[in-house]
Every structure is written in C-alpha cells, then in structure tokens.
Amino acid sequence: MSPSTEGIVCSPLEHAPLHLASEVLASGESAQCLVNPELGLRFPIRNGIPVFIEAHQITGINSRFRKIYDDWAPFYDLLSRVGLYVLGVSEIKLRQDFVANLEIKAGDRVLATSVGTGSDLQFLPRDCEFHGLDQSPEMLRICQRKMGRQGIGAELFVGQAEHLPFKDGSFDMVYQMGGINFFSDQAKAIREMVRVARGGSKIVIMDETEKVARRLESVPGVRAWFRHQQRPIVPPTELIPHGMEQLEYRELYNGQAWYLSFRTPNHARASR
Ligand SMILES: C[S@@+](CC[C@H](N)C(=O)[O-])C[C@H]1O[C@@H](n2cnc3c(N)ncnc32)[C@H](O)[C@@H]1O
C-alpha cells in the first residue's frame, strides 16, 4: 500500500484512522495489517488486499450476492462479454464510452465502489491513482491477475459500498458500474460515494434496467441469482442527496441501462 493510500484509509464504521503494522500469523509467516490500537481495530491484508469485511459479517441481500460473485468470479468476464453481445452491445465500446464520460484528469484519485474483475481498468488513463473496492474477494483476485497481465497499478480493497473505508473528501472522481441494483442499502451506498468525494467531484452510477434484469432471469443458471429478489429495479434518482449539482439521468443502449451522474457542490472542496 502506498503512503498516499495509507493516508486516506480509515475504519469503515467509526472512520477512525488506521496505520500499517506487521503481525505474525498462526502459520508463523509474517503479514501486514491495518490497525488502530486505541480502538482495538485490526484489518488483515491478504494477498496484498486489505480486507474490511468478512463473509460472516455480511447480512441481507449483500450476503447472497457475495456468494454468487465469489462462486462465479472465474466465469464473470466471459459471461458479461457474451451477455452484452446477446443484448447487442459491444463490451469494449461500452467501457470506452463509460470511461470517457468519467472525465478523469491526470493525477486524479479515482474510486470504483464495486470494481469486480476490473474490466474498466485497461481503458482508464494510466496517470490516475485508481482504487477499486468490492465485497467479493474472488472477483478482486481475478482483477489482480488481470492488472498483473496488463501492467496496471491500482489499490484494491475488500469492503462494502455502504461502508467505505476511506476518509471524507479523499477522491476526485467516484463511480459505480453494475451491482447497485442489488445492494442491500442503495441510499447509504450513494451517501458514501458523496462523503468520500472531494467538493466539485463527478459521481457516476450505471446499472441495467428492469428490462434486462427480467431477461437475465430467464437464463438457466442465472435465474437462481434472482430467486427471492422481489425488489423492482428503479434507478435511484430519488436517493441522490439534496444539494448535488449538474444532475443528469439517461437511458442507454435502447433502454437496457440507466446512467446517472452528478457533482458534489464545490464549496465542500476539501484539501488533500
Ligand atoms: C455486475 S458486477 C459489476 C462489476 C464491475 N463493476 C463491472 O463493470 O464488470 C457487480 C459487482 O458488485 C459487487 N457488489 C455487490 N454488492 C456489493 C456491495 N454492497 N458493496 C461492494 N461491492 C458489491 C459484486 O461483488 C460484483 O463484483
């Protein structure tokens, strides 16, 4: 973990500062972790990825989707490419267009709050400081492998979008692509994106519409993902906190995806 990232991480619930420490594991190996000794907090770093939430601590629909994504991680990239192709959408074009709309500038510190296998990363400018969080360690493991193959540097975190382990005003750009439709608490996840963004930052959220989710339900194997999932898919425009600026809502790809963007107010601009 770079010193600059160590400077922005905090505990996800108390927002208490953390620092890197070394520990000796039961196996006798030494490893790093993030600690706050005053509050007795300790978060392990496994395979180079800080872990802010363990499977047994996840509740509600998040717990269901953690298992689904952990199990399906090795097949996710293939499934998403084929799925988008069937919907008549080129994944490469979709990701190129999506990243272009993020308006990332050189040196920006960027956060993706459910980075998954990191399929956007190859399209991001190399001169930004990228941070990707996801609640599925297996999705992040695939992401890490791809980063190695593509020579991309980024900091990854196992955590929940509803409880981000970052200090207020840490990022110049925050986005969420796919996943939020089924987060346990969408309002909290959006408030967290706003909290960790600096004043004047662009926030972008995109996911599939109800139309696509219902089509996915008819695919054998995928159908089980949606079992017991009664919540209709409603783009979360009503959940955008009061006072946000330049709110923009669009439907893309023949109504198959919704896209939402806004900016945090500039007067809240916090210095790094
Ligand atoms: C459809 S995938 C999208 C992945 C990636 N953004 C992409 O564009 O391919 C949804 C991702 O959201 C993650 N996820 C689901 N609920 C989450 C939560 N509450 N907090 C963080 N990540 C979550 C899943 O583990 C999965 O990697």
The ligand as a MOL file (V3000), in Angstrom:
LIG
                    3D

  0  0  0     0  0            999 V3000
M  V30 BEGIN CTAB
M  V30 COUNTS 27 29 0 0 0
M  V30 BEGIN ATOM
M  V30 1 C -22.3090 -6.8080 -12.0830 0
M  V30 2 S -20.8010 -6.8490 -11.1950 0 CHG=1
M  V30 3 C -20.0070 -5.3960 -11.8460 0
M  V30 4 C -18.5180 -5.4610 -11.7340 0
M  V30 5 C -17.7630 -4.3690 -12.4790 0
M  V30 6 N -18.0620 -3.0620 -11.9870 0
M  V30 7 C -18.0090 -4.4480 -13.9780 0
M  V30 8 O -18.3760 -3.4250 -14.5660 0
M  V30 9 O -17.8040 -5.5090 -14.5610 0 CHG=-1
M  V30 10 C -21.3250 -6.3310 -9.5980 0
M  V30 11 C -20.2090 -6.2690 -8.5590 0
M  V30 12 O -20.7190 -5.6380 -7.3890 0
M  V30 13 C -20.1510 -6.2750 -6.2620 0
M  V30 14 N -21.0080 -5.9650 -5.1050 0
M  V30 15 C -22.2720 -6.3890 -4.8950 0
M  V30 16 N -22.7630 -5.8250 -3.7830 0
M  V30 17 C -21.7750 -5.0250 -3.2760 0
M  V30 18 C -21.6740 -4.1610 -2.1520 0
M  V30 19 N -22.6970 -3.9930 -1.3190 0
M  V30 20 N -20.5190 -3.4980 -1.9480 0
M  V30 21 C -19.4640 -3.6540 -2.8100 0
M  V30 22 N -19.5000 -4.4560 -3.8850 0
M  V30 23 C -20.6500 -5.1160 -4.1330 0
M  V30 24 C -20.1060 -7.7320 -6.6520 0
M  V30 25 O -19.2260 -8.4880 -5.8530 0
M  V30 26 C -19.6880 -7.6300 -8.1200 0
M  V30 27 O -18.2900 -7.6650 -8.2500 0
M  V30 END ATOM
M  V30 BEGIN BOND
M  V30 1 1 1 2
M  V30 2 1 2 3
M  V30 3 1 2 10
M  V30 4 1 3 4
M  V30 5 1 4 5
M  V30 6 1 5 6
M  V30 7 1 5 7
M  V30 8 2 7 8
M  V30 9 1 7 9
M  V30 10 1 10 11
M  V30 11 1 11 12
M  V30 12 1 11 26
M  V30 13 1 12 13
M  V30 14 1 13 14
M  V30 15 1 13 24
M  V30 16 1 14 15
M  V30 17 1 14 23
M  V30 18 2 15 16
M  V30 19 1 16 17
M  V30 20 1 17 18
M  V30 21 2 17 23
M  V30 22 1 18 19
M  V30 23 2 18 20
M  V30 24 1 20 21
M  V30 25 2 21 22
M  V30 26 1 22 23
M  V30 27 1 24 25
M  V30 28 1 24 26
M  V30 29 1 26 27
M  V30 END BOND
M  V30 END CTAB
M  END
